[in-house]
């Protein structure tokens, strides 16, 4: 009799093959891990936050250092949160990195939203939209929100 396989039997797995499968399973588990409890996610995930909406002026071009020293003023709306939040980074993305203790977010609104929501400045609001990380000198908080909806909060 030979050493062949019986119908339905699989060949024995080598040590190298077992190690490769275990490594692949471990990597898949890491990639598939959900966000830490309580942490927010960057776009495309939609989030909803509550805070006080303010208007602030920051130094812009050319040096992004001081309006008094001649930099152009850039005025943006900021959402000041009552409690800090964390945002989990996007695996494999060098831009959307994890942030902890986020208490202020620069809001990115359309011209129509600016026109319609000005009466909410200084008030508590509920804002929904998507988050992204700062990437230019025009971004004045580490995490920003592209606003989908904004309304007074109770």
C-alpha positions, 0 to 999 in steps of 0.5 A: 500500500502507498502513502497516498491520501484517502478521499476527503483527507487533507495533506499535513500542514507544514510548520511554515504554512501554520506560522503564515496562517497564524500571522495572517489571522493576527493581522486581519484581527488588528485591521478589523478592530473597531474603534476604541469605545468612545472614540470617534472615527474620521470620514466617511463615518458621520458623527454628531457633537454638541458644543458652543459655536464661536467665531475666532480670527487666526493669522493667515498668509503669509506667515500664519503667526500674527495678524498684528504683524501683518498676516491676513486675518482668517475668521472661522467658526469653532465648536467648543465641546464641553468634554474632550473627545478622542478620534481614532486614526485611519490605518495606513493613513499618515494624515488622519492620525489619532488625536486625544483630548480634542476640545475644539474643532474648526467647522467647515461650512458652505456659504449657505450654511454660514448665511443661515446659521449666523444666529447660532454663534455663541449658542449651544448647537448640535452639529453632524458631519464628518471629521478630518485631520488638519493638513494646511496652515488654514486649519487651526485645530487638529481635527476639523468637521465638514458640517452636514447639519447644524441646529440649536441644542436643547 
